[in-house]
């Protein structure tokens, strides 16, 4: 029977250890660490109520096709901070300050991602004033004010999270936010065409309980 002496046994163990170490190094060479290719904020279009918070996460996609959450080395910022604030180094906490929109930026490993956040006010009904108006092609605009209750905000515009609806949406009517001199924001609607057509004007806004709130009644804009 073949027998190992003490010296031979020690040499055998040393050789085995070296082979195992070399094999391990070789395997690591065959399986390099994946490289981060892109990042994305989740949720992609966050919504949060005034004075409420929402958790945000950042996910990375790697060159081997895998995707996982990034939990460290993440930077967060938001503009404007008057609408919402954000804090955190892995996941982040979004806090609603006042109704409106804000842009979130997340960064990790020299990559960046953005998301548009909407801060939702306490709105259960929207009324429009006046309920009808007229405008000449190329002339001065017709103002429509959308008051919200109970608020905040007191008035809804396309600048603070509202969505203006124009039907038919043929491109002849353009509405921009303005003020009427009493600090009440209006949607001032002008016409580049559509003579003789009556347009339905509505405003929708996210409901704090989910869904949307639509202005009533439907306003009518006639082009002459």
C-alpha positions in Angstrom: 0.0 0.0 0.0 1.3 3.5 -0.9 1.9 5.6 2.2 2.5 9.4 2.5 5.2 10.4 4.8 4.7 13.5 6.9 6.7 15.7 4.6 5.1 14.3 1.4 1.6 14.8 3.0 2.4 18.5 3.8 3.6 19.1 0.3 0.5 17.5 -1.1 -1.7 19.7 1.0 0.2 22.8 -0.1 0.0 21.9 -3.7 -3.8 21.3 -3.4 -4.2 24.7 -1.8 -2.3 26.4 -4.6 -4.4 24.7 -7.2 -7.6 25.7 -5.4 -6.4 29.3 -5.2 -5.5 29.5 -8.8 -8.8 27.9 -9.8 -10.7 30.5 -7.7 -8.8 33.4 -9.3 -9.5 31.9 -12.8 -13.2 31.6 -12.1 -13.4 35.2 -10.9 -11.8 36.2 -14.2 -14.5 34.3 -16.1 -17.3 36.0 -14.1 -16.5 39.7 -13.8 -18.7 42.0 -11.8 -21.6 43.3 -13.8 -21.4 47.0 -14.9 -24.3 49.4 -14.2 -25.7 50.6 -17.5 -28.8 52.7 -16.5 -30.9 53.7 -13.5 -34.7 54.4 -13.1 -36.8 55.8 -10.4 -39.8 53.8 -9.1 -42.6 54.8 -9.3 -41.9 56.6 -12.6 -44.5 59.3 -12.1 -45.0 59.6 -8.3 -48.0 61.3 -6.8 -48.3 62.3 -3.2 -50.8 64.3 -1.2 -50.0 67.5 0.6 -48.4 66.8 4.0 -48.1 63.1 3.1 -45.1 61.0 2.3 -44.2 58.4 -0.4 -41.3 56.0 -0.6 -39.2 56.1 -3.7 -36.7 53.5 -4.9 -33.9 53.5 -7.5 -33.4 50.4 -9.7 -30.3 49.7 -11.8 -30.0 47.7 -15.0 -26.6 46.0 -15.6 -24.7 44.9 -18.8 -25.6 41.3 -18.1 -29.4 42.1 -18.3 -30.0 41.8 -14.6 -32.0 44.5 -12.6 -31.9 45.2 -8.9 -32.6 48.0 -6.4 -29.7 50.3 -5.5 -29.6 50.7 -1.7 -26.4 52.7 -1.2 -24.4 55.5 -3.0 -27.6 57.1 -4.3 -28.1 60.9 -4.4 -31.6 62.5 -4.5 -32.7 66.1 -5.2 -35.9 67.8 -6.2 -36.9 71.2 -7.7 -38.7 73.2 -6.6 -38.5 72.4 -2.9 -41.5 74.7 -2.3 -43.7 72.0 -3.9 -42.1 68.9 -2.3 -39.0 67.8 -0.4 -37.0 64.5 -0.6 -34.5 62.8 1.7 -32.6 59.5 1.8 -29.4 57.9 0.5 -30.7 54.5 -0.7 -34.5 54.6 -1.0 -36.0 58.1 -0.5 -38.9 59.7 1.2 -41.0 62.2 -0.9 -43.0 64.7 1.1 -45.7 66.9 -0.4 -45.6 70.5 0.6 -48.1 72.3 -1.7 -50.0 71.3 -4.8 -48.0 71.4 -8.1 -45.3 69.6 -10.0 -41.6 69.0 -9.2 -38.7 67.3 -10.9 -36.9 64.6 -9.0 -33.3 63.7 -9.9 -31.5 60.5 -8.7 -27.8 59.8 -9.3 -25.6 56.7 -8.8 -22.2 55.8 -10.3 -22.1 58.8 -12.6 -25.6 58.0 -14.0 -28.8 60.0 -13.4 -32.5 59.6 -13.8 -35.4 62.0 -13.5 -39.1 61.7 -12.7 -41.9 64.2 -12.6 -43.7 64.2 -9.2 -47.2 65.6 -8.7 -48.3 66.8 -5.3 -52.1 66.5 -5.0 -54.2 68.9 -3.0 -57.5 68.3 -1.2 -60.0 68.7 -4.1 -63.4 67.1 -4.2 -65.1 69.5 -6.7 -64.1 72.0 -9.4 -66.4 74.7 -10.7 -65.7 76.8 -13.8 -66.5 80.5 -14.3 -67.7 81.8 -16.7 -69.6 78.8 -18.2 -69.3 80.3 -21.7 -67.2 82.6 -23.7 -66.3 83.7 -27.2 -63.1 84.6 -28.9 -62.1 86.0 -32.4 -59.4 84.3 -34.4 -56.2 86.1 -33.5 -58.0 88.3 -31.0 -57.8 88.6 -27.2 -58.2 85.5 -25.2 -61.2 84.3 -23.2 -60.5 83.6 -19.6 -61.8 80.6 -17.6 -61.3 80.2 -13.9 -61.5 76.8 -12.2 -62.2 77.1 -8.5 -61.5 74.1 -6.3 -63.2 73.0 -3.0 -62.3 72.5 -0.3 -58.6 73.1 -1.2 -55.7 73.5 -1.2 -55.3 74.6 -4.0 -58.0 77.2 -4.3 -57.7 77.3 -8.1 -56.7 74.6 -10.6 -54.5 75.3 -13.6 -52.3 73.3 -15.9 -49.4 74.6 -13.9 -50.3 73.0 -10.5 -51.4 69.6 -11.6 -54.6 70.2 -13.5 -55.2 68.8 -17.0 -57.1 71.1 -19.4 -59.4 69.4 -21.9 -60.4 71.0 -25.2 -62.9 69.2 -27.4 -62.7 69.0 -30.4 -58.9 69.0 -30.0 -58.2 70.2 -33.5 -55.2 72.4 -32.6 -57.1 75.7 -33.1 -57.4 76.6 -29.4 -54.5 77.3 -27.2 -54.9 78.0 -23.4 -52.2 79.5 -21.2 -52.2 80.3 -17.5 -52.6 84.0 -16.6 -54.1 86.1 -13.8 -57.2 88.3 -13.9 -55.8 91.1 -11.7 -57.3 89.6 -8.5 -54.5 86.9 -8.1 -56.9 84.2 -9.3 -55.2 82.2 -12.0 -57.1 81.7 -15.3 -56.7 79.6 -18.4 -56.7 82.2 -21.1 -57.8 80.6 -24.4 -57.0 82.1 -27.8 -57.9 80.8 -31.3 -55.9 80.5 -34.5 -58.8 79.0 -36.4 -62.1 77.2 -36.0 -64.4 80.0 -36.9 -68.0 79.0 -36.1 -67.0 76.1 -33.9 -68.0 75.7 -30.3 -65.4 74.0 -28.1 -66.0 72.3 -24.8 -63.5 73.3 -22.1 -63.0 71.2 -18.9 -60.4 70.8 -16.2 -59.5 67.6 -14.4 -57.4 67.1 -11.2 -56.3 64.1 -9.3 -58.6 63.1 -6.4 -56.9 62.6 -3.0 -58.8 59.3 -2.7 -57.8 58.1 -6.2 -59.2 58.8 -9.7 -59.9 62.3 -10.9 -62.2 65.3 -10.3 -63.7 67.0 -13.4 -64.9 70.6 -13.5 -68.7 71.2 -13.8 -70.4 72.4 -15.7 -68.6 72.0 -19.0 -67.6 75.5 -20.3 -68.3 76.5 -23.9 -65.9 78.5 -26.0 -67.2 79.8 -29.4 -64.9 81.1 -32.1 -66.3 83.9 -34.2 
